[in-house]
């Protein structure tokens, strides 16, 4: 009545959003960072690849990735999904390409996340930046909790609507999530 309920709900929602992004990064070490946009209820996954690649090769890769995700959903649940993939070459001391995969959160599932991670790993191999802290290398209890949390959150994705714009990224040996 006096705003206490909405404040506690807001804090619970904020905590759930932070846990969700952190669990995504813990479970998928191939993802360098993830951003949640509340206006679009969409996530942007960033994958970083070392090296320089011809534009034609990058365009072919992004097209194949988009088609693969669309085919995955057509076969598994018959849905059409929002997906946008773009590559950005960063010219610095060491050339890298950052891929941004924009994805609506409502129909995202664990199979698609695994498909994305494998697709990048198989296509780019050791050029893909992958955190050394994978689920296999983490303490078993922690890894299980993060994996179960991610499954639970993805199962509730249709009801999830976080109000904050959040960014999760890797910082050394940690995963950091903050709101923007």
Steps between C-alpha positions, in 0.01 A plus 500: 500500500783739579739362240662240720370208296613647171839577646551144624364363171742725315791371710395137440469568127841667497656204682337252261630693199851507640487127575370428151779685318765359735372145447508550121865604513598226745332228294628625164867606521494569124284807559719801583217725616122519501272804506130512584286772343168534687334701221545214254500221762805381311850380576816579306769235525854603408753250368859610442720343234870578459629571153394674185252345259381601155161671503363235266588224750344691791180562303478131405551400864232738633253381233566133581467567874166678452368223278617234747318661794185548292516135389558385858182674615299386198591139584470515880200721568377629165550862600647788307746693715653846500874470438753748364870428459760760414877502504720791592870494419711675760824627355754544775832348593342155468219476250181347629143459388217544744176328407179638648208257505170673585232265622148536641499348849148354486576200278866451591585152626798299617527309172538823306765632738694176461459522121640855499798405718583192293455686173757762597737243650489269199534779246774705666673244724781644710448848353179529706563654842370251755521547875707229666234466772256264332234300680734199493780689674284656773410349835228242431242646740543854366482381139184299568327790675583740214384252237173429684442872555548570130259219405242633746530859373478392136191297588341816636620722215149589381422653840836669549507872449783673672466877504869577513748515215770255619843400376690189603865457412812314595757680710802286577379195689160651571168562333372851567144618437397863529210717393538786256 
